């Protein structure tokens, strides 16, 4: 088999696997944390548990975990008092990230709730 053909097949296989890998790159603790927060907001029932689980799964398919952790970090840091928090509150890239996340979250909630 030609090396170029083999290399192309390997690249195609890896690229084809990326969406599935990305959807599963959220660690369990991040998913559980999201579901607990969602249930705190929406109720502590089995039905809400299923809907919140569906929501984080849908988010994970569209929003990379690396972006999710960056967003969570900025949210926590922006709540800090004084100059430390102020430094994080006005970040344009963080606002863009938050806007993107909200769109994905709304779509996930429409799908699951």
Backbone atoms as SQL, in Angstrom:
CREATE TABLE atoms (id INTEGER PRIMARY KEY, chain TEXT, resi INTEGER, resn TEXT, atom TEXT, x REAL, y REAL, z REAL);
INSERT INTO atoms VALUES
  (1, 'A', 1, 'UNK', 'N', 0.851, -1.182, 0.000),
  (2, 'A', 1, 'UNK', 'CA', 0.000, 0.000, 0.000),
  (3, 'A', 1, 'UNK', 'C', 0.894, 1.241, 0.000),
  (4, 'A', 2, 'UNK', 'N', 0.522, 2.220, -0.755),
  (5, 'A', 2, 'UNK', 'CA', 1.254, 3.474, -0.855),
  (6, 'A', 2, 'UNK', 'C', 1.245, 4.186, 0.502),
  (7, 'A', 3, 'UNK', 'N', 2.408, 4.733, 0.908),
  (8, 'A', 3, 'UNK', 'CA', 2.506, 5.413, 2.212),
  (9, 'A', 3, 'UNK', 'C', 1.580, 6.620, 2.293),
  (10, 'A', 4, 'UNK', 'N', 1.420, 7.331, 1.183),
  (11, 'A', 4, 'UNK', 'CA', 0.531, 8.503, 1.186),
  (12, 'A', 4, 'UNK', 'C', -0.922, 8.092, 1.391),
  (13, 'A', 5, 'UNK', 'N', -1.317, 6.989, 0.761),
  (14, 'A', 5, 'UNK', 'CA', -2.685, 6.496, 0.920),
  (15, 'A', 5, 'UNK', 'C', -2.913, 6.065, 2.361),
  (16, 'A', 6, 'UNK', 'N', -1.940, 5.355, 2.928),
  (17, 'A', 6, 'UNK', 'CA', -2.041, 4.907, 4.313),
  (18, 'A', 6, 'UNK', 'C', -2.113, 6.092, 5.265),
  (19, 'A', 7, 'UNK', 'N', -1.244, 7.090, 5.039),
  (20, 'A', 7, 'UNK', 'CA', -1.261, 8.284, 5.895),
  (21, 'A', 7, 'UNK', 'C', -2.592, 9.003, 5.788),
  (22, 'A', 8, 'UNK', 'N', -3.130, 9.090, 4.568),
  (23, 'A', 8, 'UNK', 'CA', -4.426, 9.727, 4.372),
  (24, 'A', 8, 'UNK', 'C', -5.534, 8.988, 5.092),
  (25, 'A', 9, 'UNK', 'N', -5.472, 7.656, 5.060),
  (26, 'A', 9, 'UNK', 'CA', -6.477, 6.852, 5.748),
  (27, 'A', 9, 'UNK', 'C', -6.403, 7.050, 7.258),
  (28, 'A', 10, 'UNK', 'N', -5.188, 7.129, 7.780),
  (29, 'A', 10, 'UNK', 'CA', -5.012, 7.349, 9.221),
  (30, 'A', 10, 'UNK', 'C', -5.545, 8.719, 9.614),
  (31, 'A', 11, 'UNK', 'N', -5.207, 9.749, 8.836),
  (32, 'A', 11, 'UNK', 'CA', -5.697, 11.104, 9.129),
  (33, 'A', 11, 'UNK', 'C', -7.222, 11.137, 9.067),
  (34, 'A', 12, 'UNK', 'N', -7.793, 10.517, 8.065),
  (35, 'A', 12, 'UNK', 'CA', -9.256, 10.495, 7.943),
  (36, 'A', 12, 'UNK', 'C', -9.895, 9.789, 9.135),
  (37, 'A', 13, 'UNK', 'N', -9.288, 8.704, 9.572),
  (38, 'A', 13, 'UNK', 'CA', -9.826, 7.970, 10.720),
  (39, 'A', 13, 'UNK', 'C', -9.753, 8.813, 11.980),
  (40, 'A', 14, 'UNK', 'N', -8.636, 9.506, 12.173),
  (41, 'A', 14, 'UNK', 'CA', -8.484, 10.348, 13.365),
  (42, 'A', 14, 'UNK', 'C', -9.454, 11.514, 13.318),
  (43, 'A', 15, 'UNK', 'N', -9.552, 12.168, 12.173),
  (44, 'A', 15, 'UNK', 'CA', -10.479, 13.296, 12.061),
  (45, 'A', 15, 'UNK', 'C', -11.914, 12.853, 12.210),
  (46, 'A', 16, 'UNK', 'N', -12.240, 11.696, 11.745),
  (47, 'A', 16, 'UNK', 'CA', -13.590, 11.170, 11.899),
  (48, 'A', 16, 'UNK', 'C', -13.913, 10.861, 13.346),
  (49, 'A', 17, 'UNK', 'N', -12.900, 10.532, 14.139),
  (50, 'A', 17, 'UNK', 'CA', -13.115, 10.193, 15.542),
  (51, 'A', 17, 'UNK', 'C', -13.177, 11.423, 16.433),
  (52, 'A', 18, 'UNK', 'N', -12.745, 12.547, 15.963),
  (53, 'A', 18, 'UNK', 'CA', -12.678, 13.747, 16.805),
  (54, 'A', 18, 'UNK', 'C', -14.018, 14.169, 17.402),
  (55, 'A', 19, 'UNK', 'N', -15.108, 14.238, 16.646),
  (56, 'A', 19, 'UNK', 'CA', -16.364, 14.662, 17.269),
  (57, 'A', 19, 'UNK', 'C', -16.781, 13.763, 18.424),
  (58, 'A', 20, 'UNK', 'N', -16.621, 12.467, 18.270),
  (59, 'A', 20, 'UNK', 'CA', -16.999, 11.562, 19.358),
  (60, 'A', 20, 'UNK', 'C', -16.078, 11.749, 20.548),
  (61, 'A', 21, 'UNK', 'N', -14.802, 11.934, 20.294),
  (62, 'A', 21, 'UNK', 'CA', -13.862, 12.132, 21.395),
  (63, 'A', 21, 'UNK', 'C', -14.172, 13.444, 22.111),
  (64, 'A', 22, 'UNK', 'N', -14.468, 14.495, 21.350),
  (65, 'A', 22, 'UNK', 'CA', -14.764, 15.788, 21.962),
  (66, 'A', 22, 'UNK', 'C', -16.015, 15.707, 22.828),
  (67, 'A', 23, 'UNK', 'N', -17.005, 14.982, 22.386),
  (68, 'A', 23, 'UNK', 'CA', -18.245, 14.859, 23.156),
  (69, 'A', 23, 'UNK', 'C', -18.011, 14.126, 24.472),
  (70, 'A', 24, 'UNK', 'N', -16.977, 13.329, 24.533),
  (71, 'A', 24, 'UNK', 'CA', -16.710, 12.548, 25.734),
  (72, 'A', 24, 'UNK', 'C', -15.531, 13.066, 26.538),
  (73, 'A', 25, 'UNK', 'N', -15.051, 14.273, 26.240),
  (74, 'A', 25, 'UNK', 'CA', -13.883, 14.746, 26.972),
  (75, 'A', 25, 'UNK', 'C', -14.219, 15.499, 28.258),
  (76, 'A', 26, 'UNK', 'N', -15.493, 15.659, 28.571),
  (77, 'A', 26, 'UNK', 'CA', -15.872, 16.255, 29.845),
  (78, 'A', 26, 'UNK', 'C', -15.720, 15.177, 30.922),
  (79, 'A', 27, 'UNK', 'N', -14.908, 15.434, 31.939),
  (80, 'A', 27, 'UNK', 'CA', -14.786, 14.414, 32.991),
  (81, 'A', 27, 'UNK', 'C', -16.093, 14.282, 33.780),
  (82, 'A', 28, 'UNK', 'N', -16.259, 13.158, 34.400),
  (83, 'A', 28, 'UNK', 'CA', -17.478, 12.869, 35.152),
  (84, 'A', 28, 'UNK', 'C', -17.759, 13.948, 36.188),
  (85, 'A', 29, 'UNK', 'N', -16.736, 14.401, 36.896),
  (86, 'A', 29, 'UNK', 'CA', -16.951, 15.401, 37.947),
  (87, 'A', 29, 'UNK', 'C', -17.518, 16.699, 37.374),
  (88, 'A', 30, 'UNK', 'N', -17.108, 17.090, 36.180),
  (89, 'A', 30, 'UNK', 'CA', -17.643, 18.305, 35.554),
  (90, 'A', 30, 'UNK', 'C', -19.108, 18.107, 35.176),
  (91, 'A', 31, 'UNK', 'N', -19.425, 16.927, 34.667),
  (92, 'A', 31, 'UNK', 'CA', -20.814, 16.638, 34.308),
  (93, 'A', 31, 'UNK', 'C', -21.708, 16.613, 35.550),
  (94, 'A', 32, 'UNK', 'N', -21.220, 15.975, 36.599),
  (95, 'A', 32, 'UNK', 'CA', -21.999, 15.894, 37.842),
  (96, 'A', 32, 'UNK', 'C', -22.199, 17.289, 38.432),
  (97, 'A', 33, 'UNK', 'N', -21.153, 18.106, 38.428),
  (98, 'A', 33, 'UNK', 'CA', -21.254, 19.466, 38.955),
  (99, 'A', 33, 'UNK', 'C', -22.308, 20.263, 38.188),
  (100, 'A', 34, 'UNK', 'N', -22.314, 20.132, 36.874),
  (101, 'A', 34, 'UNK', 'CA', -23.312, 20.829, 36.057),
  (102, 'A', 34, 'UNK', 'C', -24.715, 20.328, 36.391),
  (103, 'A', 35, 'UNK', 'N', -24.886, 19.013, 36.467),
  (104, 'A', 35, 'UNK', 'CA', -26.203, 18.427, 36.737),
  (105, 'A', 35, 'UNK', 'C', -26.702, 18.859, 38.111),
  (106, 'A', 36, 'UNK', 'N', -25.836, 18.872, 39.114),
  (107, 'A', 36, 'UNK', 'CA', -26.260, 19.304, 40.455),
  (108, 'A', 36, 'UNK', 'C', -26.716, 20.757, 40.454),
  (109, 'A', 37, 'UNK', 'N', -25.974, 21.617, 39.765),
  (110, 'A', 37, 'UNK', 'CA', -26.382, 23.020, 39.661),
  (111, 'A', 37, 'UNK', 'C', -27.689, 23.181, 38.911),
  (112, 'A', 38, 'UNK', 'N', -27.847, 22.419, 37.856),
  (113, 'A', 38, 'UNK', 'CA', -29.071, 22.442, 37.067),
  (114, 'A', 38, 'UNK', 'C', -30.264, 21.978, 37.905),
  (115, 'A', 39, 'UNK', 'N', -30.054, 20.922, 38.679),
  (116, 'A', 39, 'UNK', 'CA', -31.137, 20.398, 39.521),
  (117, 'A', 39, 'UNK', 'C', -31.470, 21.373, 40.648),
  (118, 'A', 40, 'UNK', 'N', -30.473, 22.061, 41.151),
  (119, 'A', 40, 'UNK', 'CA', -30.729, 23.060, 42.194),
  (120, 'A', 40, 'UNK', 'C', -31.649, 24.157, 41.666),
  (121, 'A', 41, 'UNK', 'N', -31.484, 24.491, 40.404),
  (122, 'A', 41, 'UNK', 'CA', -32.296, 25.530, 39.772),
  (123, 'A', 41, 'UNK', 'C', -33.675, 25.032, 39.358),
  (124, 'A', 42, 'UNK', 'N', -33.749, 23.779, 38.898),
  (125, 'A', 42, 'UNK', 'CA', -34.964, 23.284, 38.261),
  (126, 'A', 42, 'UNK', 'C', -35.764, 22.276, 39.068),
  (127, 'A', 43, 'UNK', 'N', -35.241, 21.832, 40.179),
  (128, 'A', 43, 'UNK', 'CA', -35.967, 20.872, 41.004),
  (129, 'A', 43, 'UNK', 'C', -35.175, 19.598, 41.221),
  (130, 'A', 44, 'UNK', 'N', -35.499, 18.911, 42.273),
  (131, 'A', 44, 'UNK', 'CA', -34.758, 17.722, 42.694),
  (132, 'A', 44, 'UNK', 'C', -35.545, 16.446, 42.391),
  (133, 'A', 45, 'UNK', 'N', -35.956, 16.295, 41.144),
  (134, 'A', 45, 'UNK', 'CA', -36.739, 15.114, 40.777),
  (135, 'A', 45, 'UNK', 'C', -35.953, 14.243, 39.807),
  (136, 'A', 46, 'UNK', 'N', -36.396, 13.021, 39.659),
  (137, 'A', 46, 'UNK', 'CA', -35.779, 12.097, 38.699),
  (138, 'A', 46, 'UNK', 'C', -35.908, 12.636, 37.277),
  (139, 'A', 47, 'UNK', 'N', -37.043, 13.222, 36.972),
  (140, 'A', 47, 'UNK', 'CA', -37.268, 13.779, 35.638),
  (141, 'A', 47, 'UNK', 'C', -36.289, 14.930, 35.354),
  (142, 'A', 48, 'UNK', 'N', -36.078, 15.797, 36.323),
  (143, 'A', 48, 'UNK', 'CA', -35.139, 16.906, 36.150),
  (144, 'A', 48, 'UNK', 'C', -33.708, 16.374, 36.044),
  (145, 'A', 49, 'UNK', 'N', -33.380, 15.345, 36.804),
  (146, 'A', 49, 'UNK', 'CA', -32.062, 14.710, 36.699),
  (147, 'A', 49, 'UNK', 'C', -31.812, 14.255, 35.262),
  (148, 'A', 50, 'UNK', 'N', -32.792, 13.610, 34.664),
  (149, 'A', 50, 'UNK', 'CA', -32.643, 13.137, 33.288),
  (150, 'A', 50, 'UNK', 'C', -32.504, 14.299, 32.306),
  (151, 'A', 51, 'UNK', 'N', -33.280, 15.347, 32.509),
  (152, 'A', 51, 'UNK', 'CA', -33.217, 16.500, 31.616),
  (153, 'A', 51, 'UNK', 'C', -31.891, 17.237, 31.755),
  (154, 'A', 52, 'UNK', 'N', -31.406, 17.392, 32.973),
  (155, 'A', 52, 'UNK', 'CA', -30.123, 18.072, 33.200),
  (156, 'A', 52, 'UNK', 'C', -28.965, 17.249, 32.646),
  (157, 'A', 53, 'UNK', 'N', -29.040, 15.938, 32.777),
  (158, 'A', 53, 'UNK', 'CA', -28.015, 15.052, 32.209),
  (159, 'A', 53, 'UNK', 'C', -28.004, 15.161, 30.695),
  (160, 'A', 54, 'UNK', 'N', -29.180, 15.191, 30.107),
  (161, 'A', 54, 'UNK', 'CA', -29.300, 15.369, 28.662),
  (162, 'A', 54, 'UNK', 'C', -28.677, 16.700, 28.243),
  (163, 'A', 55, 'UNK', 'N', -28.928, 17.742, 29.028),
  (164, 'A', 55, 'UNK', 'CA', -28.432, 19.073, 28.712),
  (165, 'A', 55, 'UNK', 'C', -26.902, 19.116, 28.686),
  (166, 'A', 56, 'UNK', 'N', -26.236, 18.568, 29.694),
  (167, 'A', 56, 'UNK', 'CA', -24.774, 18.617, 29.709),
  (168, 'A', 56, 'UNK', 'C', -24.207, 17.740, 28.600),
  (169, 'A', 57, 'UNK', 'N', -24.867, 16.651, 28.273),
  (170, 'A', 57, 'UNK', 'CA', -24.409, 15.820, 27.158),
  (171, 'A', 57, 'UNK', 'C', -24.484, 16.594, 25.842),
  (172, 'A', 58, 'UNK', 'N', -25.577, 17.321, 25.641),
  (173, 'A', 58, 'UNK', 'CA', -25.734, 18.121, 24.418),
  (174, 'A', 58, 'UNK', 'C', -24.716, 19.261, 24.382),
  (175, 'A', 59, 'UNK', 'N', -24.466, 19.873, 25.528),
  (176, 'A', 59, 'UNK', 'CA', -23.454, 20.938, 25.598),
  (177, 'A', 59, 'UNK', 'C', -22.086, 20.376, 25.242),
  (178, 'A', 60, 'UNK', 'N', -21.753, 19.223, 25.793),
  (179, 'A', 60, 'UNK', 'CA', -20.439, 18.619, 25.559),
  (180, 'A', 60, 'UNK', 'C', -20.215, 18.293, 24.082),
  (181, 'A', 61, 'UNK', 'N', -21.277, 18.061, 23.346),
  (182, 'A', 61, 'UNK', 'CA', -21.142, 17.792, 21.911),
  (183, 'A', 61, 'UNK', 'C', -20.797, 19.041, 21.121),
  (184, 'A', 62, 'UNK', 'N', -21.141, 20.224, 21.649),
  (185, 'A', 62, 'UNK', 'CA', -20.982, 21.468, 20.900),
  (186, 'A', 62, 'UNK', 'C', -19.945, 22.428, 21.475),
  (187, 'A', 63, 'UNK', 'N', -19.578, 22.260, 22.727),
  (188, 'A', 63, 'UNK', 'CA', -18.726, 23.236, 23.408),
  (189, 'A', 63, 'UNK', 'C', -17.525, 22.499, 24.000),
  (190, 'A', 64, 'UNK', 'N', -16.323, 22.730, 23.506),
  (191, 'A', 64, 'UNK', 'CA', -15.144, 21.992, 23.980),
  (192, 'A', 64, 'UNK', 'C', -14.914, 22.175, 25.485),
  (193, 'A', 65, 'UNK', 'N', -14.462, 21.125, 26.113),
  (194, 'A', 65, 'UNK', 'CA', -14.227, 21.164, 27.558),
  (195, 'A', 65, 'UNK', 'C', -13.196, 22.226, 27.928),
  (196, 'A', 66, 'UNK', 'N', -12.202, 22.417, 27.100),
  (197, 'A', 66, 'UNK', 'CA', -11.190, 23.447, 27.366),
  (198, 'A', 66, 'UNK', 'C', -11.848, 24.830, 27.477),
  (199, 'A', 67, 'UNK', 'N', -12.798, 25.129, 26.605),
  (200, 'A', 67, 'UNK', 'CA', -13.526, 26.397, 26.676),
  (201, 'A', 67, 'UNK', 'C', -14.410, 26.449, 27.923),
  (202, 'A', 68, 'UNK', 'N', -15.012, 25.318, 28.272),
  (203, 'A', 68, 'UNK', 'CA', -15.866, 25.246, 29.454),
  (204, 'A', 68, 'UNK', 'C', -15.069, 25.548, 30.719),
  (205, 'A', 69, 'UNK', 'N', -13.869, 24.974, 30.840),
  (206, 'A', 69, 'UNK', 'CA', -13.053, 25.229, 32.033),
  (207, 'A', 69, 'UNK', 'C', -12.570, 26.678, 32.062),
  (208, 'A', 70, 'UNK', 'N', -12.238, 27.245, 30.907),
  (209, 'A', 70, 'UNK', 'CA', -11.841, 28.655, 30.859),
  (210, 'A', 70, 'UNK', 'C', -12.992, 29.539, 31.310),
  (211, 'A', 71, 'UNK', 'N', -14.186, 29.221, 30.846),
  (212, 'A', 71, 'UNK', 'CA', -15.375, 29.989, 31.210),
  (213, 'A', 71, 'UNK', 'C', -15.660, 29.883, 32.711),
  (214, 'A', 72, 'UNK', 'N', -15.591, 28.683, 33.251),
  (215, 'A', 72, 'UNK', 'CA', -15.815, 28.486, 34.684),
  (216, 'A', 72, 'UNK', 'C', -14.778, 29.249, 35.518),
  (217, 'A', 73, 'UNK', 'N', -13.538, 29.247, 35.078),
  (218, 'A', 73, 'UNK', 'CA', -12.475, 29.962, 35.787),
  (219, 'A', 73, 'UNK', 'C', -12.746, 31.456, 35.786),
  (220, 'A', 74, 'UNK', 'N', -13.101, 32.006, 34.636),
  (221, 'A', 74, 'UNK', 'CA', -13.394, 33.438, 34.545),
  (222, 'A', 74, 'UNK', 'C', -14.593, 33.791, 35.412),
  (223, 'A', 75, 'UNK', 'N', -15.630, 32.940, 35.420),
  (224, 'A', 75, 'UNK', 'CA', -16.808, 33.218, 36.249),
  (225, 'A', 75, 'UNK', 'C', -16.433, 33.292, 37.723),
  (226, 'A', 76, 'UNK', 'N', -15.645, 32.353, 38.190),
  (227, 'A', 76, 'UNK', 'CA', -15.239, 32.337, 39.601),
  (228, 'A', 76, 'UNK', 'C', -14.359, 33.545, 39.921),
  (229, 'A', 77, 'UNK', 'N', -13.395, 33.805, 39.056),
  (230, 'A', 77, 'UNK', 'CA', -12.465, 34.905, 39.315),
  (231, 'A', 77, 'UNK', 'C', -13.156, 36.263, 39.234),
  (232, 'A', 78, 'UNK', 'N', -14.139, 36.415, 38.366),
  (233, 'A', 78, 'UNK', 'CA', -14.824, 37.702, 38.231),
  (234, 'A', 78, 'UNK', 'C', -15.677, 38.023, 39.454),
  (235, 'A', 79, 'UNK', 'N', -15.998, 37.017, 40.255),
  (236, 'A', 79, 'UNK', 'CA', -16.770, 37.241, 41.472),
  (237, 'A', 79, 'UNK', 'C', -15.895, 37.683, 42.645),
  (238, 'A', 80, 'UNK', 'N', -14.578, 37.639, 42.461),
  (239, 'A', 80, 'UNK', 'CA', -13.667, 38.071, 43.521),
  (240, 'A', 80, 'UNK', 'C', -13.799, 39.582, 43.717),
  (241, 'A', 81, 'UNK', 'N', -13.683, 40.040, 44.945),
  (242, 'A', 81, 'UNK', 'CA', -13.828, 41.472, 45.194),
  (243, 'A', 81, 'UNK', 'C', -12.603, 42.265, 44.725),
  (244, 'A', 82, 'UNK', 'N', -12.812, 43.544, 44.521),
  (245, 'A', 82, 'UNK', 'CA', -11.720, 44.463, 44.250),
  (246, 'A', 82, 'UNK', 'C', -11.099, 44.320, 42.872),
  (247, 'A', 83, 'UNK', 'N', -9.815, 44.718, 42.813),
  (248, 'A', 83, 'UNK', 'CA', -9.091, 44.734, 41.546),
  (249, 'A', 83, 'UNK', 'C', -8.939, 43.343, 40.939),
  (250, 'A', 84, 'UNK', 'N', -8.796, 42.343, 41.785),
  (251, 'A', 84, 'UNK', 'CA', -8.623, 40.971, 41.278),
  (252, 'A', 84, 'UNK', 'C', -9.831, 40.555, 40.443),
  (253, 'A', 85, 'UNK', 'N', -11.017, 40.788, 40.944),
  (254, 'A', 85, 'UNK', 'CA', -12.224, 40.440, 40.203),
  (255, 'A', 85, 'UNK', 'C', -12.455, 41.348, 39.013),
  (256, 'A', 86, 'UNK', 'N', -12.150, 42.638, 39.177),
  (257, 'A', 86, 'UNK', 'CA', -12.354, 43.601, 38.104),
  (258, 'A', 86, 'UNK', 'C', -11.531, 43.246, 36.875),
  (259, 'A', 87, 'UNK', 'N', -10.372, 42.684, 37.109),
  (260, 'A', 87, 'UNK', 'CA', -9.486, 42.299, 36.014),
  (261, 'A', 87, 'UNK', 'C', -10.167, 41.272, 35.103),
  (262, 'A', 88, 'UNK', 'N', -11.039, 40.445, 35.652),
  (263, 'A', 88, 'UNK', 'CA', -11.694, 39.400, 34.877),
  (264, 'A', 88, 'UNK', 'C', -13.066, 39.811, 34.355),
  (265, 'A', 89, 'UNK', 'N', -13.673, 40.815, 34.941),
  (266, 'A', 89, 'UNK', 'CA', -15.031, 41.190, 34.548),
  (267, 'A', 89, 'UNK', 'C', -15.115, 41.841, 33.173),
  (268, 'A', 90, 'UNK', 'N', -14.076, 42.495, 32.716),
  (269, 'A', 90, 'UNK', 'CA', -14.163, 43.233, 31.452),
  (270, 'A', 90, 'UNK', 'C', -13.468, 42.576, 30.281),
  (271, 'A', 91, 'UNK', 'N', -13.195, 41.304, 30.345),
  (272, 'A', 91, 'UNK', 'CA', -12.472, 40.630, 29.268),
  (273, 'A', 91, 'UNK', 'C', -13.387, 40.363, 28.073),
  (274, 'A', 92, 'UNK', 'N', -13.025, 40.925, 26.920),
  (275, 'A', 92, 'UNK', 'CA', -13.847, 40.757, 25.717),
  (276, 'A', 92, 'UNK', 'C', -13.912, 39.291, 25.285),
  (277, 'A', 93, 'UNK', 'N', -12.794, 38.588, 25.322),
  (278, 'A', 93, 'UNK', 'CA', -12.789, 37.182, 24.897),
  (279, 'A', 93, 'UNK', 'C', -13.653, 36.338, 25.829),
  (280, 'A', 94, 'UNK', 'N', -13.687, 36.709, 27.112),
  (281, 'A', 94, 'UNK', 'CA', -14.504, 35.958, 28.064),
  (282, 'A', 94, 'UNK', 'C', -15.990, 36.205, 27.796),
  (283, 'A', 95, 'UNK', 'N', -16.341, 37.430, 27.432),
  (284, 'A', 95, 'UNK', 'CA', -17.741, 37.739, 27.104),
  (285, 'A', 95, 'UNK', 'C', -18.173, 36.984, 25.852),
  (286, 'A', 96, 'UNK', 'N', -17.280, 36.915, 24.867),
  (287, 'A', 96, 'UNK', 'CA', -17.579, 36.172, 23.640),
  (288, 'A', 96, 'UNK', 'C', -17.758, 34.687, 23.954),
  (289, 'A', 97, 'UNK', 'N', -16.911, 34.167, 24.835),
  (290, 'A', 97, 'UNK', 'CA', -17.006, 32.767, 25.242),
  (291, 'A', 97, 'UNK', 'C', -18.326, 32.516, 25.972),
  (292, 'A', 98, 'UNK', 'N', -18.700, 33.439, 26.853),
  (293, 'A', 98, 'UNK', 'CA', -19.964, 33.322, 27.585),
  (294, 'A', 98, 'UNK', 'C', -21.147, 33.371, 26.624),
  (295, 'A', 99, 'UNK', 'N', -21.092, 34.259, 25.651),
  (296, 'A', 99, 'UNK', 'CA', -22.177, 34.350, 24.669),
  (297, 'A', 99, 'UNK', 'C', -22.309, 33.054, 23.875),
  (298, 'A', 100, 'UNK', 'N', -21.177, 32.480, 23.465),
  (299, 'A', 100, 'UNK', 'CA', -21.193, 31.213, 22.737),
  (300, 'A', 100, 'UNK', 'C', -21.760, 30.096, 23.601),
  (301, 'A', 101, 'UNK', 'N', -21.337, 30.062, 24.882),
  (302, 'A', 101, 'UNK', 'CA', -21.835, 29.030, 25.787),
  (303, 'A', 101, 'UNK', 'C', -23.343, 29.162, 25.997),
  (304, 'A', 102, 'UNK', 'N', -23.810, 30.377, 26.186),
  (305, 'A', 102, 'UNK', 'CA', -25.251, 30.582, 26.405),
  (306, 'A', 102, 'UNK', 'C', -26.075, 30.095, 25.218),
  (307, 'A', 103, 'UNK', 'N', -25.590, 30.330, 24.004),
  (308, 'A', 103, 'UNK', 'CA', -26.299, 29.848, 22.815),
  (309, 'A', 103, 'UNK', 'C', -26.359, 28.325, 22.805),
  (310, 'A', 104, 'UNK', 'N', -25.242, 27.692, 23.128),
  (311, 'A', 104, 'UNK', 'CA', -25.197, 26.228, 23.168),
  (312, 'A', 104, 'UNK', 'C', -26.097, 25.708, 24.288),
  (313, 'A', 105, 'UNK', 'N', -26.074, 26.378, 25.430),
  (314, 'A', 105, 'UNK', 'CA', -26.890, 25.952, 26.568),
  (315, 'A', 105, 'UNK', 'C', -28.386, 26.102, 26.258),
  (316, 'A', 106, 'UNK', 'N', -28.762, 27.173, 25.631),
  (317, 'A', 106, 'UNK', 'CA', -30.173, 27.366, 25.258),
  (318, 'A', 106, 'UNK', 'C', -30.613, 26.269, 24.287),
  (319, 'A', 107, 'UNK', 'N', -29.781, 25.982, 23.306),
  (320, 'A', 107, 'UNK', 'CA', -30.114, 24.914, 22.353),
  (321, 'A', 107, 'UNK', 'C', -30.235, 23.567, 23.063),
  (322, 'A', 108, 'UNK', 'N', -29.332, 23.312, 24.013),
  (323, 'A', 108, 'UNK', 'CA', -29.369, 22.045, 24.772),
  (324, 'A', 108, 'UNK', 'C', -30.641, 21.975, 25.607),
  (325, 'A', 109, 'UNK', 'N', -30.991, 23.076, 26.246),
  (326, 'A', 109, 'UNK', 'CA', -32.205, 23.078, 27.068),
  (327, 'A', 109, 'UNK', 'C', -33.469, 22.920, 26.212),
  (328, 'A', 110, 'UNK', 'N', -33.480, 23.520, 25.036),
  (329, 'A', 110, 'UNK', 'CA', -34.636, 23.337, 24.143),
  (330, 'A', 110, 'UNK', 'C', -34.753, 21.880, 23.697),
  (331, 'A', 111, 'UNK', 'N', -33.621, 21.235, 23.510),
  (332, 'A', 111, 'UNK', 'CA', -33.613, 19.833, 23.119),
  (333, 'A', 111, 'UNK', 'C', -34.046, 18.926, 24.257),
  (334, 'A', 112, 'UNK', 'N', -33.681, 19.272, 25.479),
  (335, 'A', 112, 'UNK', 'CA', -33.842, 18.343, 26.606),
  (336, 'A', 112, 'UNK', 'C', -35.008, 18.660, 27.542),
  (337, 'A', 113, 'UNK', 'N', -35.437, 19.893, 27.594),
  (338, 'A', 113, 'UNK', 'CA', -36.472, 20.254, 28.566),
  (339, 'A', 113, 'UNK', 'C', -37.827, 20.394, 27.944);
